[in-house]
Amino acid sequence: MFRLQGSRTLAVDLAGDAVKAKNGSMVAYDGRMAFKKMTGGGDGLRGMVTRRLTGEQMAVMQVTGEGTCYFADRASEITLVSLHGDKLHVEASNLLCTDSSLRTGTTFTGLRGGASGNGLFTTTVEGTGQVAIMSDGAAVALRVSGQYPLCVDPGAYVAHQGDLRQQFQTGVGFRTLIGESSGESFQIRFEGEGVVYVQPSERNTIGGDV
């Protein structure tokens, strides 16, 4: 069971089962735990080759045992996401921990990845279970519907789930309108039905500097 201790530490109760977590993210545990680094982000040789080709890097460890294990990474805020047979798309740098039963992979994101400086691929987590994602500041879950598409700054994007389509577009942002030299020149437009998780902070991106 995943639960939060405050907003920046994840507590996972284990009873002989396992979880997959970002390598090196364990900060404490009680009981008996075993830690094993997993090759290629936990998907074996095929996963390792895929990530080398796509540039989506994910160093993962498997944690098994009985007791409670605590995870954190650079005091990042943590959000819990429940999957019920669906798929979560998340930047590899924002993925902290998943149930061991969940499948991880990579998917092509088109121009969005190039603009965000994170490559053209992103990590996917699929199945039924819990996922802990990280953000720089508390993440906000924004609902997308057929009537209300959503535009997101690539540097603020963390993850999304649901039946969503992505489109990379250029636009004019607030900073441009008030006469500053750098504006929000690139955006990700989401259409369909689902949820997009964004952080109240922007990574350094190619799009943000244009």
C-alpha positions as CSV (number, residue, x, y, z in Angstrom):
1,M,0.0,0.0,0.0
2,F,1.3,3.4,-1.0
3,R,0.7,6.4,1.4
4,L,2.3,9.8,1.9
5,Q,4.3,10.9,4.9
6,G,3.9,14.6,4.5
7,S,4.0,15.6,0.9
8,R,7.6,14.7,0.0
9,T,8.1,11.2,1.4
10,L,6.4,8.0,0.1
11,A,5.8,5.1,2.6
12,V,5.2,1.7,1.0
13,D,4.0,-1.2,3.3
14,L,5.3,-4.5,2.0
15,A,4.2,-8.0,3.1
16,G,6.5,-10.2,1.1
17,D,5.6,-8.4,-2.1
18,A,7.7,-6.0,-4.2
19,V,7.7,-2.5,-5.7
20,K,9.9,-0.8,-8.4
21,A,11.4,2.5,-7.4
22,K,13.9,5.1,-8.7
23,N,17.4,3.8,-8.0
24,G,18.8,5.4,-4.9
25,S,15.5,6.9,-3.7
26,M,15.2,4.8,-0.5
27,V,15.7,7.1,2.5
28,A,14.7,4.7,5.4
29,Y,13.0,1.4,6.1
30,D,11.9,-0.8,9.0
31,G,11.6,-4.6,8.9
32,R,13.5,-6.7,6.4
33,M,14.2,-5.4,2.9
34,A,16.2,-6.5,-0.1
35,F,17.2,-4.1,-2.9
36,K,18.1,-5.2,-6.5
37,K,19.1,-2.9,-9.3
38,M,17.1,-3.8,-12.4
39,T,18.6,-3.7,-15.9
40,G,17.1,-1.3,-18.4
41,G,14.5,0.2,-16.1
42,G,13.0,-3.2,-15.1
43,D,12.1,-4.5,-18.6
44,G,15.1,-6.7,-19.2
45,L,17.2,-6.6,-22.3
46,R,14.5,-5.4,-24.6
47,G,13.7,-2.5,-22.3
48,M,17.4,-1.6,-22.0
49,V,17.8,-1.5,-25.8
50,T,14.7,0.5,-26.2
51,R,15.8,3.1,-23.7
52,R,19.2,3.4,-25.2
53,L,17.6,4.1,-28.6
54,T,15.0,6.5,-27.4
55,G,17.1,8.4,-24.8
56,E,14.4,7.8,-22.1
57,Q,16.7,7.0,-19.2
58,M,15.3,5.2,-16.1
59,A,17.5,3.6,-13.4
60,V,15.2,1.4,-11.4
61,M,15.6,-0.9,-8.3
62,Q,13.3,-3.6,-7.1
63,V,12.5,-3.6,-3.4
64,T,11.1,-6.7,-1.7
65,G,10.5,-7.6,1.9
66,E,8.3,-7.2,4.9
67,G,7.8,-3.9,6.7
68,T,7.7,-0.3,5.5
69,C,10.1,1.3,3.1
70,Y,10.3,5.1,2.6
71,F,11.2,6.8,-0.7
72,A,12.0,10.4,-1.6
73,D,14.1,12.3,-4.1
74,R,15.5,15.8,-3.7
75,A,12.6,16.9,-1.6
76,S,10.3,16.7,-4.6
77,E,6.5,16.8,-4.0
78,I,4.8,13.4,-4.5
79,T,1.5,12.6,-6.1
80,L,-0.2,9.2,-5.9
81,V,-2.0,8.0,-9.1
82,S,-4.2,4.9,-9.2
83,L,-4.4,2.8,-12.4
84,H,-7.3,0.5,-13.2
85,G,-6.2,-1.3,-16.3
86,D,-5.3,2.0,-18.0
87,K,-2.0,3.7,-19.0
88,L,-0.1,6.6,-17.5
89,H,2.4,8.6,-19.6
90,V,5.1,10.2,-17.4
91,E,8.5,11.8,-17.9
92,A,11.2,9.3,-16.6
93,S,12.6,12.0,-14.3
94,N,9.2,12.4,-12.6
95,L,8.6,8.7,-11.9
96,L,9.4,7.6,-8.3
97,C,7.8,4.3,-7.6
98,T,5.3,1.7,-9.0
99,D,3.7,-1.5,-8.0
100,S,5.8,-4.4,-9.3
101,S,2.8,-5.7,-11.2
102,L,2.6,-2.6,-13.4
103,R,4.3,-2.8,-16.8
104,T,6.7,0.0,-17.9
105,G,7.7,0.9,-21.4
106,T,8.3,3.8,-23.8
107,T,6.2,5.6,-26.3
108,F,6.8,8.1,-29.1
109,T,5.7,11.6,-28.3
110,G,6.6,13.4,-31.5
111,L,7.8,17.0,-31.4
112,R,6.7,17.6,-27.8
113,G,9.7,15.7,-26.5
114,G,12.1,17.7,-28.7
115,A,10.8,21.0,-27.5
116,S,11.0,20.0,-23.8
117,G,14.5,18.8,-24.1
118,N,13.6,15.3,-22.9
119,G,13.9,13.4,-26.1
120,L,11.2,12.2,-28.4
121,F,9.9,9.4,-26.1
122,T,8.3,9.2,-22.7
123,T,7.8,6.4,-20.2
124,T,4.5,4.5,-19.9
125,V,3.2,2.7,-16.9
126,E,0.3,0.3,-17.5
127,G,-2.0,-2.1,-15.6
128,T,-3.7,-2.1,-12.2
129,G,-2.0,-0.6,-9.2
130,Q,-0.4,2.5,-7.7
131,V,2.1,4.9,-9.1
132,A,4.0,7.7,-7.3
133,I,5.1,10.6,-9.4
134,M,7.2,13.6,-8.5
135,S,7.1,17.3,-9.3
136,D,8.9,20.5,-8.5
137,G,6.2,21.9,-6.3
138,A,2.8,20.3,-5.7
139,A,1.4,18.9,-9.0
140,V,-2.0,20.0,-10.2
141,A,-4.3,17.5,-11.9
142,L,-6.1,19.3,-14.8
143,R,-9.2,17.7,-16.4
144,V,-9.4,17.6,-20.2
145,S,-12.8,17.1,-21.9
146,G,-14.1,17.2,-25.4
147,Q,-15.4,20.8,-24.8
148,Y,-12.3,22.0,-23.1
149,P,-8.9,21.1,-24.6
150,L,-5.8,22.0,-22.6
151,C,-2.6,23.8,-23.5
152,V,0.5,23.1,-21.4
153,D,4.0,24.5,-21.3
154,P,6.4,21.6,-22.1
155,G,8.6,22.6,-19.1
156,A,5.6,22.2,-16.7
157,Y,4.3,18.9,-18.0
158,V,4.7,15.9,-15.7
159,A,2.3,13.2,-16.8
160,H,-1.1,12.4,-18.3
161,Q,-3.6,9.6,-18.4
162,G,-6.8,8.8,-20.3
163,D,-7.9,9.0,-23.9
164,L,-5.9,12.0,-24.9
165,R,-4.3,13.2,-28.1
166,Q,-1.3,15.5,-28.1
167,Q,-0.5,18.2,-30.6
168,F,2.6,20.3,-30.6
169,Q,1.9,24.0,-31.4
170,T,3.5,27.4,-31.3
171,G,1.8,30.2,-29.4
172,V,2.2,33.6,-27.9
173,G,2.5,33.8,-24.1
174,F,2.0,36.4,-21.4
175,R,5.6,37.4,-21.3
176,T,5.6,38.1,-25.0
177,L,2.4,40.3,-24.6
178,I,4.0,42.5,-22.0
179,G,7.0,43.1,-24.1
180,E,9.6,40.8,-22.6
181,S,12.1,39.2,-24.9
182,S,11.2,35.6,-24.1
183,G,7.7,34.1,-24.4
184,E,6.0,30.8,-24.2
185,S,6.7,30.0,-27.8
186,F,5.8,26.3,-27.7
187,Q,2.9,24.5,-26.1
188,I,1.4,21.0,-25.9
189,R,-2.3,20.9,-26.8
190,F,-4.2,18.0,-25.3
191,E,-7.6,17.0,-26.7
192,G,-10.0,14.2,-25.6
193,E,-10.9,12.9,-22.2
194,G,-8.4,12.5,-19.4
195,V,-6.2,14.2,-16.8
196,V,-2.9,16.1,-17.3
197,Y,-0.5,16.6,-14.3
198,V,1.5,19.8,-14.3
199,Q,4.0,21.3,-11.9
200,P,4.2,25.0,-10.8
201,S,7.7,25.2,-12.1
202,E,9.3,25.0,-15.5
203,R,12.3,23.0,-16.6
204,N,14.8,24.6,-18.9
205,T,13.5,23.8,-22.3
206,I,14.4,24.6,-25.9
207,G,10.9,25.9,-26.5
208,G,11.0,28.3,-23.6
209,D,14.1,30.0,-24.9
210,V,12.9,30.6,-28.4
